[in-house]
Amino acid sequence: MHAPPLPPRPAGLSQTRFHPAYLPLPDARSHIRLLVLEPAPTFESPLVGALVHVPLAQQSYFDALSYAWGSLGKTGAISLSGYAYALYESADAALRRLRRASETRAIWIDAMCINQEDSVEKSFQVPLMRQIYQQASQVYVYLGETKDADVRELLCRPWWTRTWVLQEAIVAKDVQFMYGPETFGWDLVGSMVSAQSYDMGLGDTYHSTHAPEEAALLGRYEALDELRRAWRGVGDKRIRMLEILYNFRGQGCTDPRDRIYSFLGLAHMTGVFGIETDYQLPTAQVYLRFARHDPSPIPYVSTATGQDLLYRASGDLIAQLSPSPPHILSLSGLHFDTISSISLPFHPPSSTPYFFRRPSDPRAQWESLALSPAVPKDGSLSPSPYSEPRLAFLRLHVGDFIPGEPVPPTDLSDVELWLNPSKFYGGPTIEDLANMSITDMFKTSFNVTAKSSAALHGQYSECAGRIHKFTAHRRLFVTRGGWMGLGSWDVREGDEVVVLRGGKTPFVIRRRYDVEEEKAERYEMIGEAYVQGIMMGEALEMGRGMRVWDIV
């Protein structure tokens, strides 16, 4: 069976407008270009090479380069098939490092091997990148020229902040870092990170609470390494697309459409299939297509916290999409309540948990907000919906599950310790604790032996880690009816809490008043939410009727 023809280029776009080194690929869906880099005796020698076409199915020996682009033409150029070709600043130095002294070298480098000016070709070549990086004998990551040869400086390099590094690093068989003239493997960086992490975070309470910016740097490697392990089936962690998008939302990219396209090669791991790469689409349409995409029989279930499998906020109801215009999602669900009070958001500076709540922590105000009586706009006091409000407040910090089952009240003592380490157990002040080792902290607080302290440390650390993960980048909110919950950092007073059919969590939506239709009632999706007491379908039993919500 013959493959269907490639789509025509947009009117006015011809092959002749491209750089003369780019000859049309035989088939952009199955062939790639490789840069054949000519040898040179010195680092300063001019760069010379040519682009050749090869079928990707052919087991060609080539290496791939991963790097932060930098500025185009800032430092140099290459003679490409006899034509001058401007290079991004990082590519110039990286190619000089990779160039051999006496023999050619075949390299795949995205900015050169894909014609970036040809949106049709690019739409077919970008989906091949996962296979390209998988097939490469080695993937060389160029971090720049050496400044300080320590792990902190290494992790500060721009490469770690690129969107595309996820796919490039995750699927590669062998990752080699180039840092100036030095070359070293992925696992060596892991050893350096582990040693630094233990020294600054795991063995000393003071460092874990006073060096958050350094912990954030170490987390750059740890997050990618976790995904590399998941890709290879090491461990039991399943990565969800929305979790990846949320956790790596700060990564940079030249083209905003790549915030979606750069992750599509990970469909094997995320379960998101069927979205096509198309660089002829405007950015807004790319995002809308992703939002409308249904990767499972029950859409809109994934949450930023990764705890979605535990919850069933809509019970056994199946998601229901109503007919709507292309730019609107019409979803069926019930209105639960309206947010009346919000706290400051908690943005952790690193992935390293605080071992206790500090006075400067925004979460320090959560207790007074959550346990104060709800006061609706009419001024009347609303009785708490909880029989034991403080117990509900403690459960909220860990999502009511540690792990997989409702937390028994006796196990919430670790949450109490995290909230008030000195008040609850009586003993050292927070300032004293900040200068103690973890083991000494438990020996002092519990008056136990070092052996028992180690066991308590493990149990408590697990709880502190869960609090950290569950509350990260969230605000505490209280509804008009007194329900307490956690929402994304950008929820506001007046936002609506709804339970949508098929959703495993409640959601926060916001009324839009800027729609063209004067009487149209439109909403925007703010994000998933945790509401203490309605995560297992309880809202369905409260007599609230279903309606259709139009999400813009």
Summary of the structure (lengths in Angstrom):
residues: 552
radius of gyration: 27.0
end to end distance: 41.9
largest distance: 84.3
contacts: 1658
relative contact order: 0.09
helix: 36%
strand: 21%
